[in-house]
Amino acid sequence: MRVQVYWNLHKNIWSIRDAKTRLIIAHKSQLSLIDASFKVSEAGRQRVLRERRKNVHAYIEGLLEDVDCSVAATLRRVRYDPYKYNYFMVDEHPVFYASSVIFNEDRSVWILGG
């Protein structure tokens, strides 16, 4: 099942919603996805810029899966700042897809590989 994952500011945990229905199906402190796409709603981002209040307008969509981090040669940190960019960033470059994504309880997001 394809899911969408975003950091829930009110609960301080990752929210997982069904990609088709957009209903919350779980909350987790750690999880991983495969076949992941990084999505940003430009209309939602513009609302953040206009109102200076955060809202759910950016998320990562993929298949919920256990990813074996021990086989990863490198982990690269993913960042998103709606005040600077309209996409997710890895090493100062836009990222739109990753084969594996890891979400940690400290709000950090990592992609595997080069």
N, C-alpha and C positions, 0 to 999 in steps of 0.2 A: 504494500500500500504506500502510495506517495504521501508524504507529509510535508508540512511547512513548520520551520522552527524559528523562534525568535526569543529574545530575552524579555521576560516579563518583569517590568520595573516595579510593579506593586507586590509581587510575590518573591522577587529575587531568585528566580529559577527559570529554566528553559521551558517555554510553552510549546507543546506539539499539537498541531491541528491537522485534521484531514484535509488534504489538498483539494479534494473535490467539494466537500460540504463546507469547509472552512470552520468546522466546529472543533473546539478543544477536545482532544482525546486523552491527554496525559500531561503531566509536568515531571521533569527529571532534572537532577543536578548535573548529570553527565550523560552523554549519548553520542552516537556517531551515525552518519549517513553515507550512503554510496550514491553514485550517479547524481551529484548535487548541482543545482543551478542557483545562482545568487541573484535575487530579485529585489528591485527598488521601484516603488511607485513614485513617479515624478510628481504627481498631484499631491500625494501624501508628504513628500519631501518639501514641496513648496509651502504646504500648510505649516510644517515645522518651522521653516524659515520666517514665515509671516507672523506666526503666533508665538514663536520662541518657546514652544511646548512640544515635548516628544509625543509621538503617536506610533502605532504599529504600521509602518509603511515599507519596511525592509525585512526580508526573511530569507532563509535558505531552504530550498525545496529538494527533497530527494527521498530515497528509500531507507527506512530505519534498518540499521544493520550493525552488528558487532564488527569493528575494525581492529585488526591486530596491529597495534602500534609498534610492536617489537620488530616488525619487518621493514619499518619505514627507515629509509636512509636519512631523510631530513623531514622536519616539521617546519612549516612556514606559517607565520601568524597572519590571520585575516583581520582587517580593520574596516570600520565604517564610521564616517563622520558626515552627517547630512549638511553641516555648515561648510564643509570643504569640497565634498565630492558627491556625485549622483550615482555612485557605484561602490562596490566593495573593493578594497585594495589589499594587495600582497606585495611587499617589497617595493612600494611606490608605483606599482602597476595595477591597472584594473583587472579584476578576476570575475569571470562570469560562469565558470564551470570548474568542478573538481571531481575526480573519481572517488575520493574519500575525504570526509570532513569530520573533525572531532570537536565536540563542544564540552568545555570544562566547567566545573562549578564556580570558578573564579571569573566567569563571563568571557573567557578567552575562546577563540575559535581558531582552529589550525587545519591546514590541508596537508596531505601527505605527498611526499615526492618532490621532484625537481621542477 
